[in-house]
Amino acid sequence: MQYKATAPNFETRSAFIQTKYQRIKTNSMKQTNHNTAEHPVRIPSLIRYMLVGAGIAFVLISIFLLPVKAHPDWPEFWKIRPMIVVPLAGAGGGAFTYFMSIWGRKGTWQQLIAVLVSVIGYVIALWLGTVVGLDGTLWN
């Protein structure tokens, strides 16, 4: 079989190269970051979870502290520290709950496990915040 030398078809080759170039250009313009998770962090949702967690913690510590009378050895404004520290811990627990809810979106069992771990994590965060906030006063 003999092969015949033909002049290259520049129009077809040019269209092929332009198509390839367009694909490369389109793919390079996409903002892909291989280090991100499957579900990106949505800041407004994260803030909402943190505010709910801090609000629940503030209500609980307020109910716990309001009927308590100060001991004479305690500082004058002893209630301020737990009123700040416990809601911060509650906000941390709310952030943990948000990240667990992202993980729990994959399936029914993972969602159930995520809810259980979130509740346990929030209670632990609240407990640690209470211990740190009340250290030296009620937690002595």
KAMOKA-V249445 format. One line per field, one symbol per residue. phi: phi as a letter, one per 30 degrees, with the letter a starting at -180 (. if undefined). burial: + if it has 16 or more other ideal C-beta (glycine too) atoms within 10 Angstrom, else -. A space follows every 10 residues. Layout:
phi=???
burial=???
This chain:
phi=.cccdbdddd dddddddddd dddddddddd dcbdcdddcd dceddddddd dddddddddd ddddceddcd ddddddcddd eddcdddddd dddddddddd ddddddaddd dddddddddd dddddddddd dddcdjbdcb
burial=---------- ---------- ---------- ---------- -----+--++ -+++-+++-- +---+----- -------++- ++--++++++ ++++++++++ ++++------ ---+---+-- ++--++--++ --++--++--
